[in-house]
Amino acid sequence: MTAELEQIDQAIARVLAADGRCSFTDLAERVGLSVSAVHQRVRRLEQRGVIRGYAAQLNAEVIGLPLTAFISLTPIDPAAPDDYPQRLEGIREIESCYSVAGDESYILLVRVSSPAALEDLLRRVREAAKVSTRTTVVLSTPYEGRSPAI
């Protein structure tokens, strides 16, 4: 996507990725454009899907979800339909679902309150998707949620 963005649009996207609450006035100042020009460019970036939305980043530990894990999914029956994301989309503890190459079909990023909650989640995932799982528990997170390099 970088090759498709003009330098000024890259600068706007970088600022908003770092601070989604940045006002149009501050954004205009940072990138050297008028407020109306910035507003128009941001609207265009939103319409093109470069900017997908704005969200608060929650501290999982503070809201009671200190345990982060990756759950790898492997089909029990390789002939079964590949509809795992649809089967699992209602499970709120799943933050992200990645289709991957390799031994597993998908890897889930999950956040739960405790080892017991993780055990319960694994049971629900296995039942809903009819898969075997392999779980990796995160010990610490030096950084996450970084914006793509543009």
Secondary structure as the mmCIF struct_conf table of DSSP 4:
data_model
#
loop_
_struct_conf.conf_type_id
_struct_conf.id
_struct_conf.beg_label_comp_id
_struct_conf.beg_label_asym_id
_struct_conf.beg_label_seq_id
_struct_conf.end_label_comp_id
_struct_conf.end_label_asym_id
_struct_conf.end_label_seq_id
HELX_RH_3T_P HELX_RH_3T_P1 THR A 2 GLU A 4
BEND BEND1 LEU A 5 LEU A 5
HELX_RH_AL_P HELX_RH_AL_P1 GLN A 7 ALA A 18
TURN_TY1_P TURN_TY1_P1 GLY A 20 ARG A 21
HELX_RH_AL_P HELX_RH_AL_P2 PHE A 24 VAL A 31
TURN_TY1_P TURN_TY1_P2 GLY A 32 GLY A 32
HELX_RH_AL_P HELX_RH_AL_P3 VAL A 35 GLN A 47
TURN_TY1_P TURN_TY1_P3 ARG A 48 GLY A 49
BEND BEND2 VAL A 50 ILE A 51
TURN_TY1_P TURN_TY1_P4 ALA A 60 GLY A 64
STRN STRN1 LEU A 67 PRO A 75
BEND BEND3 ILE A 76 ASP A 77
TURN_TY1_P TURN_TY1_P5 PRO A 78 ALA A 79
BEND BEND4 ALA A 80 ALA A 80
BEND BEND5 ASP A 82 ASP A 82
HELX_RH_AL_P HELX_RH_AL_P4 TYR A 84 LEU A 88
TURN_TY1_P TURN_TY1_P6 GLU A 89 GLY A 90
TURN_TY1_P TURN_TY1_P7 ARG A 92 GLU A 93
STRN STRN2 ILE A 94 SER A 99
BEND BEND6 ALA A 101 ASP A 103
BEND BEND7 SER A 105 SER A 105
STRN STRN3 TYR A 106 VAL A 112
BEND BEND8 SER A 113 SER A 114
HELX_RH_AL_P HELX_RH_AL_P5 PRO A 115 ALA A 129
TURN_TY1_P TURN_TY1_P8 LYS A 130 LYS A 130
STRN STRN4 VAL A 131 VAL A 137
BEND BEND9 PRO A 142 PRO A 142
HELX_LH_PP_P HELX_LH_PP_P1 ARG A 146 PRO A 148
#
